[in-house]
Structure formats: C-alpha cells, structure tokens
C-alpha cells in the first residue's frame, strides 16, 4: 500500500485520526509538525515567534518535499497545502485525504489559537485562513471526508470506506 496523506485545517483532527487510522490499517504514522519541532528543537509557535513566518514556511515546505516514507499515514501541518512542490511530492507517494470540518466546529475545537503554531498573517482570523485554504485542500484531495462532530472511530471508518485498499 502507498501512503495516506491527511490534509485539513488546524483542529480538524489530522494527528489524532491519523494515529488511529495507522493502527487500524497496520501502517506507520508520522506528523510533519512533529518532524519540524524535532528538527528545530522548539515548538511551532516558538519557531514562528523567534524566526518569523517566512522561516517557518520554508521549513515546513522543505519537510514536505523531503519526506521519504512508505506505507505510512502522514498528518500534515494545516498550511502544507500552500507549498506546491511539497504537495506534488506527497501526492506522488499516496492518496491525499481532505478532512473537511466546518468553520463553526473548528472554532469550537481550537481553544489555543494564539499558542498553537497556526500560520496567520498579521490581522488574519481563523475565518480568513479557512476561506483562503479551502480551495487548496480541495485542489490536492483525492478523497474528501466531511466531518461534523463525529467520533474519531466514525471518522476513521469514513476514510477507510473511501480508500482504494
């Protein structure tokens, strides 16, 4: 089997769903945000605060372009879809699954918006980021799974039913 690449907004559940999906299918799991944190030796928010948004974006793009895994569920950072080279590389390695969660649900889920390491430009809101990124998620998705307040297991089942296994 090839990789399963999860994309979607921060708070949509990529990391949590990814771990359960990997266990269910007997695959490995990686989270590109954690790769960045380990590589940098600091949290996403500290990278953005200390080195700037542009540095973070270059780092995230590089991680996406260089990722070399097989038979793995990959949880990407919410902004990975903004880097064409990274997404083209990831798409070559497997199926991209867009976990589509409505804005109101994301706002309910994200309680640490200023410390989470979300790539906001000055003056942007979660609504602005959501509106801007949706077209990118749709562009790269091989599969879109709409989620509301589904239980994690339901989300995993929805993804598995849509995968060409």
C-alpha positions in Angstrom: 0.0 0.0 0.0 1.1 3.6 -0.6 0.9 6.4 1.9 -2.3 8.2 3.1 -1.7 11.9 3.4 -4.1 13.8 5.7 -4.7 17.5 5.0 -7.1 20.0 6.5 -7.4 22.9 8.8 -5.8 23.0 12.2 -8.2 21.4 14.6 -9.8 19.0 12.0 -8.2 16.0 13.7 -5.4 15.0 11.3 -3.0 13.9 14.0 -5.5 12.1 16.2 -7.3 10.5 13.4 -4.0 9.7 11.7 -2.8 7.6 14.7 -6.0 5.6 14.9 -6.1 5.1 11.1 -2.5 3.9 11.1 -3.2 1.4 13.9 -6.4 0.2 12.2 -4.6 -0.4 8.8 -1.3 -1.6 10.3 0.7 1.3 8.8 3.3 3.6 10.2 2.4 7.2 11.3 4.3 10.5 11.0 3.2 14.0 11.8 5.1 16.7 9.8 4.5 19.2 12.6 6.4 16.9 15.0 9.2 16.4 12.5 9.6 20.2 12.3 9.6 20.5 16.1 12.2 17.8 16.5 14.4 19.2 13.7 14.2 22.7 15.2 14.2 21.7 18.9 11.3 24.0 19.7 7.5 24.3 19.3 5.8 25.5 16.1 4.7 28.7 17.9 8.3 29.4 19.1 9.6 28.9 15.6 7.1 31.5 14.3 7.8 33.9 17.1 11.6 33.6 17.1 12.4 33.1 13.5 9.4 34.5 11.7 6.6 33.2 9.5 8.7 33.1 6.3 11.3 30.9 8.0 8.6 28.6 9.3 7.1 28.3 5.8 10.4 27.4 4.2 11.0 24.8 6.9 7.5 23.3 6.5 7.8 23.2 2.7 11.2 21.5 2.9 9.9 18.8 5.3 7.1 18.1 2.8 9.4 18.0 -0.1 12.0 15.7 1.6 9.6 13.3 3.4 10.6 9.8 2.3 8.2 7.2 3.8 6.1 4.3 2.5 3.1 2.5 4.0 2.6 5.5 6.3 -0.3 7.7 7.4 1.1 11.3 7.2 -0.6 14.0 9.1 0.5 17.3 7.5 0.5 20.7 9.0 -2.6 22.8 8.1 -0.6 25.0 5.8 1.3 22.3 3.9 -1.2 22.6 1.0 0.2 26.1 0.4 3.5 24.7 -0.9 3.0 23.3 -4.4 6.3 21.4 -4.6 5.7 19.7 -1.2 2.2 18.7 -2.2 3.2 17.4 -5.6 5.8 15.2 -3.9 3.4 14.0 -1.2 0.7 13.2 -3.9 3.2 11.1 -5.8 3.6 8.9 -2.7 -0.1 8.1 -2.0 -3.7 9.3 -1.6 -4.5 12.7 -0.2 -7.4 12.8 2.2 -9.0 16.2 3.0 -10.7 16.1 6.4 -13.3 18.7 5.9 -14.7 20.3 9.0 -17.0 23.3 9.1 -15.6 26.6 10.5 -18.0 26.7 13.4 -16.8 23.3 14.6 -13.1 24.3 14.2 -13.8 27.4 16.3 -15.3 25.2 18.9 -12.3 22.8 18.9 -9.5 25.3 18.8 -9.1 26.9 22.2 -5.3 27.7 22.0 -5.3 29.7 18.8 -2.6 32.1 19.8 -0.2 29.4 21.0 -0.9 26.5 18.7 1.6 27.5 15.9 -1.0 28.3 13.2 0.4 30.3 10.4 -1.6 33.5 10.5 -0.5 36.6 8.7 -0.9 39.8 10.7 -4.6 40.7 11.0 -5.9 37.4 9.8 -8.6 35.4 11.6 -9.3 31.7 11.6 -12.2 32.5 9.3 -9.8 34.2 6.8 -7.4 31.3 6.9 -10.3 28.8 6.4 -11.7 30.7 3.4 -8.3 31.0 1.8 -7.1 27.4 2.3 -10.3 25.5 1.4 -9.6 25.7 -2.4 -6.0 24.3 -1.8 -7.4 21.4 0.3 -9.9 20.6 -2.5 -7.3 21.0 -5.2 -5.0 18.4 -3.8 -7.5 16.0 -2.3 -8.1 12.6 -3.9 -10.7 12.0 -1.3 -12.8 14.4 0.8 -14.4 13.3 4.1 -16.8 15.7 5.6 -16.8 15.6 9.4 -19.0 17.4 11.9 -18.8 16.3 15.5 -18.2 12.6 14.5 -16.5 10.3 16.9 -12.9 9.5 16.0 -13.8 5.9 15.1 -16.5 7.1 12.7 -14.1 9.5 11.0 -11.6 6.6 10.6 -14.3 4.4 9.2 -15.4 7.1 6.7 -11.8 7.4 5.5 -11.3 3.7 5.1 -14.5 3.2 3.2 -13.3 5.8 0.6 -9.8 4.4 0.2 -8.9 2.1 -2.7 -7.5 -0.6 -0.4 
